[in-house]
Amino acid sequence: MHAREAEILEWISSQQDNMVSLLSTLVNVDSGSYDKEGVDAVGVLLSRFFADHGIQTRALPVERFGDTLLAGTKAVRRDGGRHNILLMGHRDTVFGKGEAARRPFHIVGDRAYGPGVADMKAGLVMNAFILAAFQKFSPDVPVVVMMTGDEEIGSQASRAHIEEEAGFARAVFNAEPARPTGNFVSGRKGGFTYRFEIGGKAAHAGVNFTEGVSAISELAHKITALHGLTDVERGITLNVGLVNGGSSTNTVAAKASGEVDVRFVDGEQRGRLITDIEAILAGAIVPGATITFERQSESLPLAPTPDNVVLSALYCGAAAALGFDIVGEYTGGCADSGIASSAGAPTVCAAGPVGGKAHTGDEYILVETLSQRASIVAASIVRLIA
């Protein structure tokens, strides 16, 4: 083991209790995606941590959601080319105001619980301590931490920030929670949603039924056609998960609406799906019905590109050298790693502490993996620059 690596790993291992302390502080602050004040409050706490370690934090303002924050060693470069090691994380959670007070951070056995503990405040803590370690022992290594504020709602406000920073990165480690198996994520689906609204004509269902145009009937046709595009074997799924319509059982529905979640594996599938979905939504089956639609909330896929495969192998090798046998897994969930990878940066996802049951009241991490996973990422960085 290189002397520099030994110093970094020894220091990270010694910080386990401090990691738990910072994690407790972050989890006990509500920071739902639409709570800009709360998301930015988590940013203030992290900025204080970085300041205590001689690291400056820069904010990229976001009007409606949490600001994007950047912190890094003095060696970070943004003058063209790929030089930096980018550690990514998001400060927002799916939980609303008051959730932290109802079930604050706590530890039972080997697990820590609390809103957003795995997804992904533990990853933020891990990244913070990795950066502090390199600032302390290897400030010549260009390590930068990016902390966004709207990942859980599609990263529309922060996407340009991620793409720009990924353009300077030779490697990206996204600190989403490692799988319950202990494995990281080497591939993710992309996804987007469509919201569509249908107009019809109201009529009394018993007295003048034939004068009506049923928006709900048109909605039923749309649901059937959209679900017909699903091809599970190719990794394509469509799910109309939200619907609304009508005013009473004895009135032909004048209005209806729906939202469909779409998942895909690669850009070719994405293009074909957009064409097919918009063809379905553009035409009415029920005479007289009208449809308007809009594509929303898009996430890009984390594909197994040659560069991603090489970085994944390096990450596995660093883990094995530390005594951990882990491999990459594929998941249908989306994450900001897809944005970074699509911008051309070699990317590994779910490099954060091991956790599970995200977005539920039972969300947890394995406490010991805070310093463990930080050590794996740190060792991977040392291998990259060796």
N, C-alpha and C positions, 0 to 999 in steps of 0.2 A: 504494500500500500504506500502510495506517495505520502511524504511527510505532511504536505499541505492538506491532503484528504484526511489524514489521521487527525489533525488538529480540528478540522471542521466537524468531522463526525463525532469526535469526543465532546466537543462543545455542544453540539445539537443534543446528544444523549443526556448531557447534564442539565438540559433546559426543560425536561419533561414536565416538572411541576409548574414552571413558569408558563408553559404552553397551556396547561389545564386552567391556570388562573386567567390568562387572557381569553381563552375560549369561553369561560364562564361569564366574563364581562360582556363579550360580544353577543352571546346567546340571550342574555337578559335584557337586550335592547330590541324592541319590536322594529322590524325593517321590511315590512311587506313591500312588494314592488311599487304600489301606488302611494306609499308613504315616503315621500321624498325626504321629509325631515328626519325620519327614523333611519333611512338608508344613509343619509349624510352624517348622522350622528355616529353610526358605526365607522364611517370613514374618519371622523375626527379622532376616535379612539385608536385606530390603526396609525394615523398620522402622528399621534403622540408617541406611540411605540417606536416608530421609525426615527422620530426626532431624538428620542433617548439613545438611539444607536448611531447617531450622527448621519442620518439619511434624510434628505429633503423629499417632501411629497408635493407633486404638482397636480392641480385639479383642472380637468377639462369640463367646463360647465355644461350641464344638461338642464333644460328648463323645467320639465314636468317630472322627471324621475331623478334618481340619485346621480350625482356627478360621477364621471370616470376619474379615478385617481391613478397616478403613476409614481412609482418610487424606484430608485435604482442606485447602483454603485456609480462612482464617477467615471468609470470606464465605458459606460453605455454610450453607443454611437448611433446617430441618426443622420449620417452624411452619405447615404447610399451604400448598397451592399447589405449582406446578411451577416451581422456580427453578434447580436445580442442573444442571450438566453432569456426567453419570456416565460414568466410564471403567471398564469391567469387564474382569476377567481371572480366571483360576484358576491356582492353584499346583500342583495335582496333575497327575500324568502317568499313563500306562498302564503304566509300566515298574517292575519289582520291584527289590528290594535288590540292590546290586552292579552294576547296569547302568552307572552313571556311572563306576565304576572300570574296567569292561571297555572302555568306549569313551567316554572323556572328551571334553569340548568341544575341537574343533579346527577349523581353517580350511584349506580347500584351494581355491585360486583365489579365486573370488568368493563361495564358499559356506561357511557355518558348519554344523557337524554336532554331534550329541550328543543324548542322550535328552531329549525334550521341548523341544528348541531352538525348534521352530516352534509346537508345541501344548502350552503357549503361553508359554514363559518369555521369548521375545523380545517378546511382547506386553506382559508384565509390565514389562519394562525400558522399553519405549516409553512406557507409561502413567506410570511413575515419573518419567521425565524431562520429560514434558509437564506434570505437576503441579508439578515443581520449577521449570519455566520460568514458570508463572503465579504461583507463590509469589514468585518473584524480581522479576517485572516487572509483574504485574497481580493482586495478592492480593485485589483487590475483586471478581474474577470467581469465582463459586462452583463450583469444580471439585472433584469428589470421586472418589477411586479406590477401587474395591471389589475385594478379592482373596479369592476363595472357595477351598475345599479339597476339593470332592467332585464337580466337574463331570463327570469322566470316568465316573462311576458314577451319573449322573442327577440330581445336585444336590438330593437329597431333604432333606439336612440344612441346606442353605443356601438353599433355595427361598424360605422366608419372609423371609429377610434381603434377597434380591434384590427380591422383590415390594415390601417396605417402602421400600427405597431408591429403586426405580423410581417409586414414588408421588410422590416429591419432584423427579423429574427432568424437565426440559424437553427433554432430548436424551440419548441413550445411544449410546456408541461401544464396541462389544465388540471386544477386541483379539485375536480368533482370527486365525490367519494369513490374509493375502490369498491368493487363488488363484494357482497357478503362472502364470496369464495376466497377473497383476498386478491383476486386478479384485477388487472387494470383493463381499460377499454381501448381496443385497437381499431374499432370501427363503429360508426353510428349512422343511422338513417338521417336523411334530410326530411323536412316536413314544412307544410304550410296549411293555412285554413282558407276557406271561402265562406263568406256570409252572403246569403241570397234572400231577397224579399220578393214575394209574389203578390200581385194585385189581382183581385177578382171583382165580382159584383154581388152585392148582398140581395137576397130575396127570401121571402117566407118559404120555409122548407115544405109546408103543406099546401099553402094557398097558391103560390105562383113559382113553384120550384124551377120550371123551365126557363124563367127569366133570369135566374142567377148564374154566376160563373164562380165555381168553387175553387178558391185559392188552395184549400186543403187538398182537394183532388189533384191539383197540379203539383203540390208539394209531395204527395205520395209517388207520383211518377218520377219526380226528381230523385227522391231517396232511392228508389229501386234502380234507376239508371246509374247513379253515382256508386252505389254499392256494387254494381255489376263490373266496375273497373278494378275491383280488388283482385290481386293475383298473389296469393300468399307465397307460393313457391318462388316467385321472383322478388319477394320482399315488398310488394306494393299493397298497401291497405288504405281503404277509405271508410270513414265512420261518420255518419251524420249523427252527431251526439247531442245537438240542441235543436229543438223545433218549437214553434209557437204558431198559433193561428185560431181564427174563429172568435165568435162572441157569445153564441148560445147554440144548443143542440138543434133548435128549430129555425136557425138562420143559415142560409148558404153563406159560407165564409168569404168575406170580402178581402181578407188579408191573411197571409201566412209567411213564415220565415224559417230559415234553417241555417245551420253552420256545420260544415264538414271538415274533419281532420284528415289530412292526406300525408302518408309516409312513403318514402321512396329510397332507393339505394344510390343512384348516381344521376348525373346531369342529363343523360339521355332519357331516362325515365321521367325526370322532372319535366322536360320539354314536351314529351308526348302526353303526359297527364294534364298539363295546362291546356293543351289543344283540345283534348277529349272532354275535359270538365267544362270548358267554356262553350264547347259545342252543345253539350247537354243543357247548360244553364241559359243559353241564348234563345233557345226555341221552346215554344209552349206546345204542350200536347192538348190541353183543354182549350177549345176555341174561346177567344176573348181574354184569356189570362195574360198578364204581363209579368216580366221578370227583370230585376236588376240584381247585379252581383259585384263583389269586390274581393280580390285576393288579399289576405292579411297574414301577419305574423309568420314570416318565413324563416326557417332554419336550414343551413346548408349541411350536406353530409360530410362525415369524416370517412373518407375512402382509403382503402389500403394502397396508397401510392408507393412507389419504390422508396422514396425518402421516408415516408412514415414507417414502412417495414424496417428500414435500417435503424431508425431511432427506437422503435419498439424493441428490436433485438439488443441494442445498447442498454436500454432500460432494464430488460430482463437479465442481461449480464451483470449489471451493477447490483441488482437485487440478489442474484445467485451468489455473488462474491460476499454478500453480507449474510448469507444463509437463508434466503427466502426464495422458494420455488414458485414463481408466478408466471402467468401467461396472459396474453391479450384475449378479451372476449368481445363479441359483437352484441350490440343492443339496438333496439328500435327507438330508444329515447334520443332526443336531440340535445345539443349543447353548443356552447361558444367555440369549442374545439373545431367544429365544422367550418366556422367562419375563418379561423386561423389557417386551417389546412387548405381551404379553397383559395386563400390568398397566397398559397405557395409555400407556406412554412411547414417544415417537418413537425408533426404534432403527435403527442401522446396524451390520452385523456384518462380521467379517473385515476390520477396519480396521487390523490388525496388519501387521508386516513380511511381505513376500512369502516364501512357503515352500511345501514340498510333501512328499509321502511320509510324512505324519504317522503315528505309531503303528508305524513300522518302523525297522529299523536304518539305513536310508538317509535318515531325516528331515533336512531342511535348511532354512535360510533364505538369502536373498541378503543378504549383510552390509550392502551400501550402503543397503538399504531400512529399516534401523533408524531412522536420522535422517530419511530421506525420508518414511516413513509417519507418524512423529511430527510432522513439519512439516505434513502434510496435515490431521491431526486438529486440531492447534493452530490452523491457519488457519481451519478450519471453526468452531471455538469462537469465534474473533474475529468471524467473520461472523454467528454467532448472536446475539452480544451487541451488535453494532453498531447 
